[in-house]
Amino acid sequence: MPEDFPIVPFVDADVAAIVDLWNRCGLTRPWNDPTADLRLARESGHGEVMVARVEGRIVGAAMIGHDGHRGAIYYLAVDPDHRRAGLGRRLVAAAEAWCRARGVPKINLMVRRENAGVVAFYAAIGFADTDCVSLWKAVAPDRAAVETALKAEWAARRAGAAEADDGPA
Ligand SMILES: CC(C)(COP(=O)(O)OP(=O)(O)OC[C@H]1O[C@@H](n2cnc3c(N)ncnc32)[C@H](O)[C@@H]1OP(=O)(O)O)[C@@H](O)C(=O)NCCC(=O)NCCS
């Protein structure tokens, strides 16, 4: 992959390919709508989704946004066939540049605890752990109950799959 391979904001025609990449990289969850997330990032005026293409095909993507104080990165994904070639590092560098250009001096982000490889990736590119816990609350009235139920279903499915893996052959 050429070193100067451009990492650029998505265009409308990219939406399906970006969501497909996020699905293939295990980043989507039943309680989130990635297409709506992507559109909101762009339409809010405080977010963007950057993409990397190889021969016209999207092989990397990352959502970046800021809340007026800190930046955040979501949905960072590199196609499994293109990993360990520096693309993730460059997507994050593009997100950092996006923040700097807006006067946003730092980035906070969340990584699911079980995702040790991604924690190692972020450590390798200069991110440090914090002393903070991450808290959440659904503030849309119709969202909290639905999201809690979908998360419980998801956890049960995962526990069932783990049990099946441990079971007798
Ligand atoms: C995390 C991810 C984006 C990294 O992309 P990548 O293009 O492979 O990363 P890079 O090649 O830029 O890696 C930069 C450095 O990070 C470190 N690194 C990357 N992946 C790593 C892993 N799985 N384990 C340990 N270190 C890792 C290495 O030091 C690497 O440098 P090296 O290749 O010279 O050893 C990619 O693995 C991915 O898409 N994962 C699935 C989606 C995901 O979980 N995203 C994060 C959501 S929070």
The ligand as a Tripos MOL2 file, in Angstrom:
@<TRIPOS>MOLECULE
LIG
   48    50     1     0     0
SMALL
NO_CHARGES

@<TRIPOS>ATOM
      1 C1         -7.5280   -2.2850   15.6780 C.3       1 LIG1
      2 C2         -7.2950   -2.2680   14.1780 C.3       1 LIG1
      3 C3         -8.0550   -1.0900   13.5760 C.3       1 LIG1
      4 C4         -5.7880   -2.1020   13.9260 C.3       1 LIG1
      5 O1         -5.5890   -1.8970   12.5420 O.3       1 LIG1
      6 P1         -4.1970   -2.2660   11.8170 P.3       1 LIG1
      7 O2         -4.2350   -1.5960   10.4810 O.co2     1 LIG1
      8 O3         -3.9710   -3.7070   11.8280 O.co2     1 LIG1
      9 O4         -3.1640   -1.5390   12.7790 O.3       1 LIG1
     10 P2         -1.6720   -1.0470   12.4000 P.3       1 LIG1
     11 O5         -1.0950   -1.9430   11.3510 O.co2     1 LIG1
     12 O6         -1.7150    0.3970   12.0800 O.co2     1 LIG1
     13 O7         -0.9380   -1.3020   13.7870 O.3       1 LIG1
     14 C5         -0.1060   -0.3510   14.4130 C.3       1 LIG1
     15 C6          0.5750   -1.0220   15.5810 C.3       1 LIG1
     16 O8         -0.3920   -1.3890   16.5710 O.3       1 LIG1
     17 C7         -0.0450   -2.6360   17.1640 C.3       1 LIG1
     18 N1         -1.0990   -3.6420   16.9230 N.ar      1 LIG1
     19 C8         -2.0100   -3.6380   15.9090 C.ar      1 LIG1
     20 N2         -2.8690   -4.6650   16.0570 N.ar      1 LIG1
     21 C9         -2.4810   -5.3320   17.1690 C.ar      1 LIG1
     22 C10        -2.9690   -6.4920   17.8350 C.ar      1 LIG1
     23 N3         -4.0490   -7.1680   17.4050 N.pl3     1 LIG1
     24 N4         -2.3180   -6.8960   18.9430 N.ar      1 LIG1
     25 C11        -1.2320   -6.2350   19.4120 C.ar      1 LIG1
     26 N5         -0.7270   -5.1060   18.8120 N.ar      1 LIG1
     27 C12        -1.3490   -4.6720   17.7130 C.ar      1 LIG1
     28 C13         1.2630   -3.0470   16.5850 C.3       1 LIG1
     29 O9          2.3160   -2.4980   17.3620 O.3       1 LIG1
     30 C14         1.2580   -2.3500   15.2420 C.3       1 LIG1
     31 O10         2.4990   -2.1350   14.7220 O.3       1 LIG1
     32 P3          3.2420   -3.3630   13.9350 P.3       1 LIG1
     33 O11         2.2720   -3.8760   12.9130 O.co2     1 LIG1
     34 O12         4.4240   -2.6560   13.3660 O.co2     1 LIG1
     35 O13         3.5750   -4.3730   14.9730 O.co2     1 LIG1
     36 C15        -7.7550   -3.6120   13.5200 C.3       1 LIG1
     37 O14        -7.1540   -4.6940   14.1820 O.3       1 LIG1
     38 C16        -9.2610   -3.8300   13.5260 C.2       1 LIG1
     39 O15        -9.9770   -3.3710   12.6320 O.2       1 LIG1
     40 N6         -9.7680   -4.5770   14.5250 N.am      1 LIG1
     41 C17       -11.2000   -4.9620   14.5660 C.3       1 LIG1
     42 C18       -12.1150   -3.7980   14.8120 C.3       1 LIG1
     43 C19       -11.9890   -3.2240   16.2250 C.2       1 LIG1
     44 O16       -12.0740   -3.9430   17.2000 O.2       1 LIG1
     45 N7        -11.8270   -1.8710   16.2610 N.am      1 LIG1
     46 C20       -11.6730   -1.1260   17.4930 C.3       1 LIG1
     47 C21       -12.9520   -0.8080   18.1230 C.3       1 LIG1
     48 S1        -12.7100   -0.0280   19.7140 S.3       1 LIG1
@<TRIPOS>BOND
     1     1     2 1
     2     2     3 1
     3     2     4 1
     4     2    36 1
     5     4     5 1
     6     5     6 1
     7     6     7 2
     8     6     8 1
     9     6     9 1
    10     9    10 1
    11    10    11 2
    12    10    12 1
    13    10    13 1
    14    13    14 1
    15    14    15 1
    16    15    16 1
    17    15    30 1
    18    16    17 1
    19    17    18 1
    20    17    28 1
    21    18    19 ar
    22    18    27 ar
    23    19    20 ar
    24    20    21 ar
    25    21    22 ar
    26    21    27 ar
    27    22    23 1
    28    22    24 ar
    29    24    25 ar
    30    25    26 ar
    31    26    27 ar
    32    28    29 1
    33    28    30 1
    34    30    31 1
    35    31    32 1
    36    32    33 2
    37    32    34 1
    38    32    35 1
    39    36    37 1
    40    36    38 1
    41    38    39 2
    42    38    40 1
    43    40    41 1
    44    41    42 1
    45    42    43 1
    46    43    44 2
    47    43    45 1
    48    45    46 1
    49    46    47 1
    50    47    48 1
@<TRIPOS>SUBSTRUCTURE
     1 LIG1         1 GROUP 0 **** ****
